Amino acid sequence: MKTLQRIVTASTLAIGSSLIAQDAKPATGQATAPTAAVQAAPVAPTDADIANAPMDEAQMAAMFPKSPMNAESFDAAAKSPEAIAKGVAMLDQVAAAYKAAPAMTDTVVYTVKIPGGEQKDSIAISMGAGQDMQIKVATMNLTCVNGSVYFADESMADKFVQVPLDGTLLNTLKEKFEGMEFPVPHLGLRSAAPGKAVDCFGFGGSNFEKVSGYQEKDGSAQILLDGGESDMMLTVNPKTKLLSAMALVMSPQGAPAGIRLTVNFTLDPKTMDVLTPGISFDAAGRKAVASQEEMVPTRPEAIAVGAEAPGFSLQDLSGKTVTLADLRGKIVVVDFWATWCGPCRKGLPSINALAQWVAETKQPVVVLGINVWERGDNTVEKSKEFWTKQAFVFPTLLDHPGDVVKQYGFDGIPATVIIGMDGKVVTVHTGFDPKSDLVGELKADILKAIGTKG
């Protein structure tokens, strides 16, 4: 699943995602298809996003707010050996409070600030006796009860993962659910060894080695954790010794030097003697499997060169229906794209240049965009606004549910298909590589197809 580090890095590239998602390896410069488990709000494209060339480091740095390190709000006294000792003691008390609670519920809301807005999601946590725990985020459900760990996702309605508990829930996740990370410390705090509570906050690619500050402010205790290129401030309720907020400042891997982003967490822990209702897992007729690999459907294979191109009838932005069968006898270039897809926006000007060449040279070619997987409300209006602003010379069709792109076997975009005069696939291009000559490659493919079929 995508870690906090991966989502912030993705945000750096203006590709929205979720803090928790399955690791994937799409083609270079591709955005993966959204799933029911990953439905982040789209980020409004900017002029820089849709430039034909990728943004350089200076442009990218200018887009992001200059997040100060948490350490800047701690003065010298708050970083003194005496203050640090108080912080270490307070953190041990925090761990003890989470261990001592017979039962607890918590709602963690996390917010990542990115250009053009924020990404906000929440995680619901229930903790019972011992290692009994349930974590829910979006459509995903992780449950530990009766010596077993279960993982289910509503988007995969026929299967769930069941494995035996290996000591602790946190250890089981590390051993049996590679890559799965929840950006909350509860799993670790419930079983942290004395003096090791700082290790419970090492999510998002950060590695906090020590307490580096402590202060009391606005009626709360604040603990500073040092991670070199990142730091975190924990806000603690001095009465309950439970966390009320966390602020993570980090430098995303792969981002230009100097870019720092803040992820703010608010927590609402409530303790009780007994959870009502208690923690349980309902298989709901699904089949148990032993690993995530068995649970996840096999990734589709992109349509092969020489295969018959799947037919479609889709409306354009004016409401006119375009049917592939009606275009038989011409070369058809189809480009699958979405407004939220950064690589798509960078590649569309190349497709537009191809369409201009087709018109100027009067080639027997039809160039079509197919807008897929749009998210949120008023998707048609958003697509129209984007397309009109770009003033592209070729039309786009609407396939927001993604039925057609699925028939072509793509789970990532952009993807460009050239269909020959006989209705068979001539070539397939996936992803966006700023170093390649996409227009030249497509022209060569078209001329070859015309020469072969003409």
Number of C-alpha atoms within 10 A of each C-alpha: 17 21 22 23 19 22 22 30 20 20 22 24 20 23 21 25 24 26 28 23 22 17 13 9 10 15 18 11 20 22 26 18 19 17 13 12 18 20 17 18 17 20 21 14 18 14 8 15 21 21 15 15 14 19 15 9 14 11 12 19 18 11 16 16 14 13 15 13 20 19 19 8 12 17 12 10 13 22 19 14 13 12 19 22 16 19 25 23 13 19 26 20 18 21 27 20 18 25 18 12 18 16 22 19 19 18 18 21 16 21 17 20 18 21 18 13 12 15 20 17 19 17 18 17 21 22 27 23 17 15 22 21 24 23 20 17 20 17 15 20 17 17 26 27 21 13 14 17 25 23 23 25 21 14 14 17 14 15 23 25 21 20 19 16 20 16 11 18 24 21 14 18 19 13 11 18 18 13 16 17 20 21 21 20 18 22 22 23 24 23 21 19 13 11 12 17 22 22 17 21 22 17 18 22 15 22 19 22 15 17 24 23 27 28 20 13 9 6 10 17 22 26 27 28 27 21 18 12 15 22 23 26 24 21 24 22 15 16 8 14 20 22 26 17 19 23 20 23 23 25 23 26 14 11 17 16 12 14 19 23 25 24 20 18 23 18 20 14 17 14 20 12 11 14 16 9 6 14 17 14 17 9 14 10 10 14 13 18 16 14 16 19 11 13 20 14 10 8 9 12 11 17 19 15 15 13 12 15 22 15 14 15 16 18 16 19 17 10 10 11 14 16 13 16 13 10 15 15 15 19 26 23 24 20 26 27 28 25 23 21 28 27 28 24 24 22 26 22 18 17 23 21 16 21 23 16 14 17 16 9 9 9 15 15 21 18 21 21 21 23 22 24 23 24 18 11 8 9 15 14 11 16 21 14 11 15 17 11 9 14 9 16 15 17 16 25 24 25 22 18 13 19 12 20 25 17 15 18 14 21 21 23 27 28 24 21 21 26 28 26 21 15 22 18 22 24 19 19 15 20 19 23 17 14 8 9 10 18 18 12 11 21 14 12 17 24 14 13 18 17 9 10 13 11
